[in-house]
Amino acid sequence: MCAKKYATPPTDESVIVGAAGGLANVFVYVKTGLPAGATYPAPATPVEIDQDGCRYHPHVLGIMVGQTLAIKNADGILHNIRRRP
């Protein structure tokens, strides 16, 4: 069902490097340098992920503890969505 949405199979997005050498779909973890005891409130705006063509869009996203996650399904078939911690 999902393959019908693509004229050609989707590309592998394991590693995407731009023309200038930048990486797509990555996170940067700041281990040190933040003020001691600093806290940051979760945004009120929900984060959205959509299953379209059997792929997640956006491919990578970040969410804070306490922030709402909206999961959509544009495929029209049932999917099992899993998370990775």
matplotlib code that plots the C-alpha trace (Angstrom):
import matplotlib.pyplot as plt

x = [0.0, 2.7, 4.9, 2.1, 2.9, 6.4, 7.3, 10.7, 11.7, 12.6, 16.2, 18.2, 18.4, 20.8, 23.4, 22.7, 25.6, 24.9, 27.1, 28.9, 29.5, 26.7, 24.7, 20.9, 18.7, 21.1, 21.0, 23.8, 24.1, 25.5, 27.2, 28.9, 28.7, 25.1, 24.5, 24.3, 20.7, 19.4, 15.9, 13.9, 10.2, 8.7, 7.2, 3.4, 3.4, 2.9, 5.5, 3.9, 5.1, 3.2, 3.4, 3.2, 4.3, 5.5, 8.0, 8.0, 8.0, 10.0, 12.5, 14.1, 12.6, 13.2, 10.7, 11.0, 9.7, 6.2, 5.7, 2.7, 3.4, 0.8, 1.1, -0.6, -1.1, -1.6, -1.3, -4.8, -3.6, -2.9, 0.8, 2.6, 4.6, 7.6, 9.9, 13.6, 14.7]
y = [0.0, 2.5, 1.7, 3.0, 6.5, 6.4, 6.3, 5.0, 3.5, 6.0, 6.8, 5.6, 8.4, 6.8, 9.5, 12.6, 15.0, 18.3, 20.0, 22.0, 19.0, 19.5, 16.6, 16.3, 14.6, 14.8, 16.2, 17.9, 17.1, 19.8, 18.0, 21.0, 24.7, 25.3, 27.2, 25.0, 24.2, 25.7, 24.5, 25.1, 24.9, 22.6, 24.5, 24.7, 24.0, 20.2, 18.4, 16.6, 13.5, 12.1, 8.6, 9.2, 6.6, 4.3, 7.0, 9.4, 13.1, 14.8, 12.0, 13.2, 15.5, 16.5, 16.8, 17.9, 16.1, 17.5, 18.6, 17.1, 14.7, 14.5, 11.4, 11.5, 8.9, 10.1, 6.5, 5.4, 2.0, 0.9, 1.3, 0.3, 3.4, 2.7, 5.0, 4.9, 6.5]
z = [0.0, 1.0, -2.0, -4.3, -3.2, -4.7, -8.4, -7.3, -3.9, -1.2, -0.8, 2.2, 4.7, 7.2, 6.5, 4.4, 3.7, 2.0, -0.6, 2.1, 4.3, 6.7, 8.1, 8.0, 10.6, 13.5, 17.0, 18.9, 22.6, 24.8, 27.7, 29.5, 29.4, 30.5, 33.8, 36.8, 37.7, 34.5, 33.6, 30.4, 30.1, 27.5, 24.5, 24.5, 20.7, 20.0, 17.9, 14.9, 13.1, 10.1, 8.6, 4.9, 2.3, 5.1, 6.2, 9.1, 8.3, 9.6, 9.6, 12.9, 15.5, 19.1, 21.9, 25.5, 28.6, 29.1, 25.4, 23.5, 20.6, 17.8, 15.6, 12.3, 9.6, 6.0, 4.6, 5.4, 6.8, 10.3, 11.4, 14.6, 15.7, 17.9, 19.7, 20.5, 23.7]

ax = plt.figure().add_subplot(projection="3d")
ax.plot(x, y, z, "-o")
ax.set_aspect("equal")
plt.show()
